[in-house]
Amino acid sequence: MGFRLLLLTNLETPPSLDMVQAWPKRLQAELPQLEVHLAESGGDVPDLIETADAIYGKVDPETFARARVLRWIQSPLAGPEPSFYHRSLVESDVVVTNMRGIFSDHIGAHILALVLGFARGLPTYAIQQYERRWKPQAATVHLPDATALIVGVGGIGAETARLCAAFGITVTGVDPRETAAPEGVVRMAGPEALDDLLPTADFVIVTAPETPATQGLFDAGRLARMKPTACFINIGRGATVDLGALNEALRAGRLAGAALDVFQVEPLPARHPLWDAPGMVITPHVAAAGPHLNQRRTEVFFDNCRRFAEGRELRNVVDKANWF
């Protein structure tokens, strides 16, 4: 079955413009009945969208209102900003798919590096090196005696669990959808168990996306439920954590450490107090960085194009009301 596909190239997100411009020739070689249009400026989109069956990119409410036969939107990201899911899209029959699953190995390795670093005191030693101080630290974490609580056990959380378990860490998981424990997870629970599990964890690792239910999930109350010897790691979305509460917990000694790769405002402002909070590790939204991402993004999108043309179920279908 043929269909009309609109590729939006005025994107502020991956992949590169050159890569998107190369897609039509490749797609039409695989799907001869496919009609592909590139929209390189905002002015082209309203007219083209009227006859588009499918779109790659983000569509604002005003442009979306002009769609007549649209049935599918492919997000270039795993977790786009909440504004992607405007009310008219959520209430429509248009199916949205995302790019989840292409970053799991890179992000899992980043998380494991943070866990190992905290366990051996590397953040403290890095500061001491900068200050030219020789001061051995007594506190280390013996990983086979440690427990990690992973909040969000999708592809990234499952890979993180596998890596942590390989070092002897006991892993528990909280997820609103997944009930079967993946490799390395000894116990799975729903979000209602989060408060009870927080005091049991030496590492709380958040890989959850931003959804209406996860915004502000880790506030002062939840951070207070953690052990004072525990470390908090977030690579999901910045909106899940109250940064003011996290800063206060670190400075009061109620947490041993924290590592964040994502923030509500990026770059994190230079004057933000978390920059020099004790036990704080900041990475600039690089957990997903690594090779092969363009190939993986292309593979997911092209596979969905084939599935759409054949009337089959698409990969990575999103619950639009919950943004993931």
WOKA-V488109 format. One record per pair of residues at least 12 apart in sequence whose ideal C-beta (glycine too) atoms are under 7 Angstrom apart, sorted by the first residue. I is the first residue (numbers start at 1). J is the second residue. D is the distance in whole Angstrom. If there is no record, write none. Layout:
# WOKA-V488109
i=[I	I]
j=[J	J]
d=[D	D]
This chain:
# WOKA-V488109
i=[1	1	1	2	2	2	3	3	3	3	3	4	4	4	4	5	5	5	5	5	5	6	6	6	6	6	6	7	7	7	7	7	7	8	8	8	8	8	9	9	9	9	10	10	10	11	11	13	13	14	14	15	15	19	21	24	24	27	27	30	31	31	31	34	45	46	46	49	49	49	49	50	50	50	51	51	52	52	53	53	53	54	54	54	55	55	56	56	56	57	58	58	59	61	61	64	64	65	70	71	71	72	72	72	72	73	73	74	74	74	75	75	75	75	76	77	77	78	78	78	78	79	79	79	79	82	82	85	85	89	90	90	95	95	96	96	97	97	97	97	97	97	98	98	99	99	99	100	100	100	101	101	102	102	102	102	103	103	104	104	104	105	106	106	106	106	107	107	107	107	108	108	108	108	110	110	110	111	111	111	111	112	112	114	114	114	115	115	118	118	118	119	119	119	120	121	121	121	123	123	123	124	141	143	143	143	144	146	146	146	147	147	147	147	147	147	148	148	148	148	148	148	148	149	149	149	149	149	149	149	150	150	150	150	151	151	151	151	151	151	151	152	152	152	152	152	153	153	153	153	153	153	154	156	157	157	158	160	160	161	161	161	161	161	162	162	164	165	170	171	171	171	172	172	172	172	173	173	174	174	174	174	174	174	175	176	176	195	198	198	198	199	199	199	201	201	202	202	202	203	203	203	204	204	204	204	205	206	206	206	206	206	207	207	208	208	209	209	209	209	210	210	210	210	211	211	211	212	214	215	215	216	217	218	218	218	219	219	220	220	223	223	223	223	224	226	228	228	228	228	229	230	230	231	231	231	232	232	232	233	234	234	235	235	235	236	237	238	238	238	239	243	246	247	247	247	250	250	250	250	251	251	255	256	257	258	258	259	260	261	261	261	261	262	266	267	268	300	300	303]
j=[309	310	311	33	34	35	34	53	54	308	309	35	51	52	53	34	35	36	52	54	305	37	39	48	49	52	55	20	23	36	38	39	56	39	45	55	56	57	21	38	39	40	40	41	42	57	76	76	77	76	297	294	297	294	38	36	38	302	305	306	305	306	309	309	63	63	66	63	66	67	70	66	67	68	68	69	67	70	69	70	71	71	72	308	70	73	74	76	301	76	80	84	73	86	88	88	89	88	94	94	95	94	95	308	314	94	96	97	301	304	96	97	98	99	99	98	99	98	99	100	103	209	210	237	324	210	323	320	323	320	320	321	314	317	318	320	304	314	315	316	317	318	316	318	297	300	316	154	155	316	155	316	293	296	297	300	156	288	155	156	159	159	287	288	289	290	156	235	287	288	156	159	160	163	235	261	287	160	205	233	235	163	164	233	259	281	164	203	141	231	257	140	141	143	140	137	139	140	257	279	281	137	202	167	168	169	168	169	202	203	169	170	172	200	201	202	164	169	171	201	202	203	205	172	174	197	198	201	204	205	171	173	205	207	174	194	204	205	206	207	208	175	206	207	208	236	173	175	178	182	185	188	178	207	173	207	182	205	207	173	182	183	184	185	183	184	184	184	186	184	185	186	185	186	187	197	185	188	189	190	191	193	194	197	188	190	191	225	222	225	226	225	226	227	226	230	227	229	230	230	231	233	226	230	232	233	233	218	233	234	236	240	235	236	236	240	236	237	323	324	237	239	240	323	322	323	324	322	240	239	240	242	240	240	241	242	242	245	242	245	245	246	249	255	254	255	253	254	255	256	256	255	256	256	257	258	246	255	258	259	260	262	261	262	287	262	262	262	263	264	264	274	258	273	274	277	277	278	279	280	277	278	279	279	279	279	280	281	282	283	285	286	287	285	285	284	282	315	316	315]
d=[5	7	7	3	6	7	6	4	6	7	6	5	6	5	5	6	7	5	7	5	7	5	6	5	6	4	5	6	6	7	5	7	5	5	7	7	6	3	7	6	6	5	7	6	6	6	6	5	6	6	7	5	6	6	7	4	7	7	6	7	6	7	5	7	5	6	5	6	5	5	7	5	7	5	7	7	7	6	6	7	6	7	4	6	7	5	5	7	7	6	7	6	6	5	5	6	6	7	5	6	7	7	5	6	7	6	5	5	6	6	6	7	4	7	7	7	6	5	5	4	7	4	6	6	6	6	6	6	5	6	5	6	6	6	4	6	6	5	6	5	6	6	5	5	6	6	7	7	6	5	5	7	6	4	6	6	7	4	4	5	4	6	7	5	6	4	5	6	5	6	6	4	5	5	7	7	4	5	6	6	6	5	7	5	5	7	7	6	7	5	5	6	4	6	6	4	7	6	6	6	5	6	6	5	5	5	3	5	4	7	7	5	7	6	5	5	5	5	5	6	7	4	6	5	7	5	7	4	5	7	6	5	5	6	5	7	7	7	5	7	5	6	6	4	3	6	4	4	5	7	7	7	7	5	6	4	4	6	7	7	6	7	4	5	5	4	6	3	6	5	5	6	7	6	5	6	5	5	5	7	6	6	5	6	7	6	5	6	6	4	5	6	7	6	7	6	7	7	5	7	5	7	6	6	5	7	5	7	7	4	5	6	6	5	5	6	6	6	7	4	4	5	7	7	5	5	6	6	5	5	7	6	5	6	5	6	5	6	6	4	6	6	5	7	7	6	6	5	7	7	5	6	6	6	4	7	7	6	4	5	5	6	5	6	4	7	6	4	4	4	5	6	6	5	5	5	4	6	5	6	6	7	7	6	4	6	6	4	6	5	6	7	4	6	6	7	7	6	7	6]
